[in-house]
Amino acid sequence: MTKKLTTIELKQIRTGLPNIKKQLYEEREIYNSVCISVFDKWLTQEECDQIYITDPNTLRDRRTKLENVIKEFFILTNVYL
Protein backbone atom coordinates (compact mmCIF):
# COMPACT_ATOMS: atom_id res chain seq x y z
CA MET A 1 0.00 0.00 0.00
CA THR A 2 1.38 3.39 -0.99
CA LYS A 3 0.09 6.79 0.05
CA LYS A 4 1.26 10.37 -0.05
CA LEU A 5 2.45 11.75 3.28
CA THR A 6 0.64 14.71 4.77
CA THR A 7 2.50 17.87 5.70
CA ILE A 8 2.11 16.95 9.38
CA GLU A 9 3.53 13.44 8.83
CA LEU A 10 6.51 14.88 6.91
CA LYS A 11 7.19 17.35 9.72
CA GLN A 12 7.04 14.55 12.32
CA ILE A 13 9.50 12.44 10.32
CA ARG A 14 11.90 15.36 9.84
CA THR A 15 11.71 16.17 13.56
CA GLY A 16 12.12 12.57 14.74
CA LEU A 17 14.69 11.52 12.14
CA PRO A 18 16.56 14.70 11.15
CA ASN A 19 19.24 12.78 9.21
CA ILE A 20 16.99 10.31 7.42
CA LYS A 21 17.95 11.48 3.90
CA LYS A 22 21.65 11.08 4.74
CA GLN A 23 20.91 7.62 6.13
CA LEU A 24 19.02 6.59 3.01
CA TYR A 25 21.24 8.09 0.33
CA GLU A 26 24.69 8.83 1.75
CA GLU A 27 25.96 7.57 5.10
CA ARG A 28 24.38 4.22 5.94
CA GLU A 29 25.67 4.15 9.52
CA ILE A 30 23.93 7.19 11.04
CA TYR A 31 21.10 5.18 12.64
CA ASN A 32 22.29 1.76 13.72
CA SER A 33 19.85 0.71 16.42
CA VAL A 34 16.16 0.53 17.19
CA CYS A 35 14.49 0.84 20.59
CA ILE A 36 11.09 -0.67 21.24
CA SER A 37 9.51 -0.53 24.67
CA VAL A 38 6.31 -1.94 26.09
CA PHE A 39 6.63 0.30 29.14
CA ASP A 40 5.37 3.87 29.53
CA LYS A 41 8.82 5.10 30.58
CA TRP A 42 12.49 4.12 30.39
CA LEU A 43 13.26 1.61 33.10
CA THR A 44 16.03 2.17 35.59
CA GLN A 45 18.70 -0.48 35.99
CA GLU A 46 17.12 -1.54 39.28
CA GLU A 47 13.68 -1.95 37.66
CA CYS A 48 15.21 -4.02 34.87
CA ASP A 49 17.02 -6.23 37.35
CA GLN A 50 13.74 -6.94 39.15
CA ILE A 51 11.88 -7.90 35.96
CA TYR A 52 14.37 -9.56 33.63
CA ILE A 53 16.37 -12.72 33.89
CA THR A 54 19.97 -11.85 33.16
CA ASP A 55 21.05 -15.27 31.97
CA PRO A 56 23.16 -14.61 28.83
CA ASN A 57 21.51 -17.41 26.84
CA THR A 58 18.03 -16.12 27.64
CA LEU A 59 19.04 -12.57 26.72
CA ARG A 60 20.56 -13.76 23.44
CA ASP A 61 17.38 -15.68 22.57
CA ARG A 62 15.20 -12.66 23.37
CA ARG A 63 17.39 -10.35 21.32
CA THR A 64 17.17 -12.76 18.38
CA LYS A 65 13.38 -12.82 18.67
CA LEU A 66 13.26 -9.02 18.84
CA GLU A 67 15.52 -8.77 15.80
CA ASN A 68 13.12 -11.03 13.90
CA VAL A 69 10.18 -8.82 14.90
CA ILE A 70 12.05 -5.73 13.70
CA LYS A 71 12.79 -7.43 10.38
CA GLU A 72 9.10 -8.26 9.99
CA PHE A 73 8.16 -4.65 10.79
CA PHE A 74 10.58 -3.53 8.10
CA ILE A 75 9.05 -5.90 5.56
CA LEU A 76 5.52 -4.70 6.41
CA THR A 77 6.38 -0.99 6.45
CA ASN A 78 5.36 1.21 3.55
CA VAL A 79 8.22 3.03 1.87
CA TYR A 80 7.86 6.73 1.08
CA LEU A 81 10.32 8.31 -1.31
C-alpha positions as CSV (number, residue, x, y, z in Angstrom):
1,M,0.0,0.0,0.0
2,T,1.4,3.4,-1.0
3,K,0.1,6.8,0.0
4,K,1.3,10.4,0.0
5,L,2.4,11.7,3.3
6,T,0.6,14.7,4.8
7,T,2.5,17.9,5.7
8,I,2.1,17.0,9.4
9,E,3.5,13.4,8.8
10,L,6.5,14.9,6.9
11,K,7.2,17.3,9.7
12,Q,7.0,14.5,12.3
13,I,9.5,12.4,10.3
14,R,11.9,15.4,9.8
15,T,11.7,16.2,13.6
16,G,12.1,12.6,14.7
17,L,14.7,11.5,12.1
18,P,16.6,14.7,11.1
19,N,19.2,12.8,9.2
20,I,17.0,10.3,7.4
21,K,18.0,11.5,3.9
22,K,21.7,11.1,4.7
23,Q,20.9,7.6,6.1
24,L,19.0,6.6,3.0
25,Y,21.2,8.1,0.3
26,E,24.7,8.8,1.8
27,E,26.0,7.6,5.1
28,R,24.4,4.2,5.9
29,E,25.7,4.2,9.5
30,I,23.9,7.2,11.0
31,Y,21.1,5.2,12.6
32,N,22.3,1.8,13.7
33,S,19.8,0.7,16.4
34,V,16.2,0.5,17.2
35,C,14.5,0.8,20.6
36,I,11.1,-0.7,21.2
37,S,9.5,-0.5,24.7
38,V,6.3,-1.9,26.1
39,F,6.6,0.3,29.1
40,D,5.4,3.9,29.5
41,K,8.8,5.1,30.6
42,W,12.5,4.1,30.4
43,L,13.3,1.6,33.1
44,T,16.0,2.2,35.6
45,Q,18.7,-0.5,36.0
46,E,17.1,-1.5,39.3
47,E,13.7,-2.0,37.7
48,C,15.2,-4.0,34.9
49,D,17.0,-6.2,37.4
50,Q,13.7,-6.9,39.1
51,I,11.9,-7.9,36.0
52,Y,14.4,-9.6,33.6
53,I,16.4,-12.7,33.9
54,T,20.0,-11.9,33.2
55,D,21.1,-15.3,32.0
56,P,23.2,-14.6,28.8
57,N,21.5,-17.4,26.8
58,T,18.0,-16.1,27.6
59,L,19.0,-12.6,26.7
60,R,20.6,-13.8,23.4
61,D,17.4,-15.7,22.6
62,R,15.2,-12.7,23.4
63,R,17.4,-10.4,21.3
64,T,17.2,-12.8,18.4
65,K,13.4,-12.8,18.7
66,L,13.3,-9.0,18.8
67,E,15.5,-8.8,15.8
68,N,13.1,-11.0,13.9
69,V,10.2,-8.8,14.9
70,I,12.0,-5.7,13.7
71,K,12.8,-7.4,10.4
72,E,9.1,-8.3,10.0
73,F,8.2,-4.7,10.8
74,F,10.6,-3.5,8.1
75,I,9.0,-5.9,5.6
76,L,5.5,-4.7,6.4
77,T,6.4,-1.0,6.4
78,N,5.4,1.2,3.6
79,V,8.2,3.0,1.9
80,Y,7.9,6.7,1.1
81,L,10.3,8.3,-1.3
